[in-house]
């Protein structure tokens, strides 16, 4: 296990969430390396000490420009809002969202949990 002093037992008691997404069905079929790297984040979470790791890959082949249609992103937001996540992993921030509204919503939820509001 890798040691990181910023990761607490409270974090580890919750699940790590790995968000996997590619923008188009063509990328899903032809860019297997990107998928492999994204799914490899599961092992990264385990190396950091998480036993509970959830992969959210419902949005494979979905554009990030329309967050309201992305079931996986909604699932991620809900889990964060409910305080179920100790860590969110994604290979790039743009995989989470390419719209300011969605990105800011996720950050506000994280901030609220950290401040206890």
C-alpha positions in Angstrom: 0.0 0.0 0.0 1.2 3.5 -0.9 1.3 5.9 2.0 -0.2 9.4 1.6 -0.8 11.4 4.8 -3.6 13.4 3.2 -5.7 10.2 3.0 -7.4 9.6 6.3 -9.3 6.6 7.7 -12.5 8.6 7.1 -11.6 8.7 3.4 -10.8 5.0 3.3 -14.1 4.1 5.1 -15.9 5.4 2.0 -15.6 4.1 -1.5 -13.3 5.3 -4.2 -15.2 6.1 -7.4 -13.5 5.6 -10.8 -15.3 7.6 -13.6 -14.6 6.2 -17.0 -15.8 8.0 -20.2 -15.0 8.4 -23.8 -16.9 10.9 -26.0 -18.1 8.8 -28.9 -18.9 5.2 -29.8 -16.0 5.3 -32.3 -13.6 6.1 -29.5 -15.0 3.3 -27.4 -14.4 0.8 -30.3 -11.0 2.1 -31.5 -9.2 3.7 -28.5 -8.8 0.7 -26.2 -5.6 2.1 -24.7 -7.6 5.0 -23.2 -10.1 2.6 -21.7 -7.3 0.4 -20.3 -5.7 3.4 -18.6 -9.0 4.6 -17.1 -9.9 1.2 -15.7 -6.3 0.9 -14.3 -7.3 3.6 -11.8 -9.1 0.8 -9.9 -5.7 -0.6 -9.0 -4.4 2.9 -8.2 -7.2 3.3 -5.6 -6.5 -0.1 -4.1 -2.8 0.8 -3.9 -3.8 3.9 -1.9 -5.7 1.7 0.5 -9.3 1.6 -0.7 -11.1 -1.7 -0.4 -14.4 -0.4 -1.9 -13.9 0.8 -5.4 -16.9 1.5 -7.7 -16.4 1.9 -11.4 -18.8 4.3 -13.1 -18.7 3.7 -16.8 -22.3 4.3 -17.8 -21.2 7.2 -20.0 -18.9 5.4 -22.4 -19.7 6.8 -25.8 -21.5 9.9 -24.4 -20.5 13.5 -25.1 -19.7 15.6 -22.0 -21.4 18.6 -23.5 -24.8 17.5 -22.3 -24.3 16.5 -18.7 -28.0 16.1 -18.1 -28.0 13.0 -20.4 -25.1 11.3 -18.7 -26.4 8.8 -16.3 -22.9 8.0 -14.9 -22.2 11.6 -14.1 -25.5 11.9 -12.3 -24.7 8.8 -10.4 -21.3 10.3 -9.4 -22.9 13.5 -8.3 -25.4 11.7 -6.2 -22.8 9.6 -4.5 -20.7 12.7 -3.7 -23.8 14.5 -2.4 -24.6 11.6 -0.1 -21.1 11.6 1.2 -20.5 8.1 -0.1 -17.2 8.8 -1.8 -13.8 9.1 -0.2 -12.1 9.8 -3.6 -13.0 10.4 -7.2 -10.6 9.2 -9.9 -10.5 10.1 -13.6 -7.7 10.3 -16.0 -8.6 13.9 -17.0 -10.8 16.5 -15.6 -12.4 16.9 -19.0 -13.7 13.3 -18.7 -15.8 14.4 -15.8 -17.3 17.4 -17.6 -16.7 19.9 -20.3 -19.3 22.4 -19.1 -18.7 24.9 -16.3 -22.1 24.2 -14.8 -21.5 20.5 -14.3 -17.9 20.9 -13.2 -18.8 23.6 -10.7 -21.7 21.6 -9.3 -19.3 18.7 -8.5 -16.8 21.0 -6.9 -19.5 22.7 -4.8 -20.7 19.3 -3.6 -17.1 18.4 -2.6 -16.6 21.7 -0.9 -19.8 21.4 1.1 -18.8 17.9 2.3 -15.4 19.2 3.4 -16.8 22.1 5.3 -19.6 20.0 6.9 -22.5 22.0 5.3 
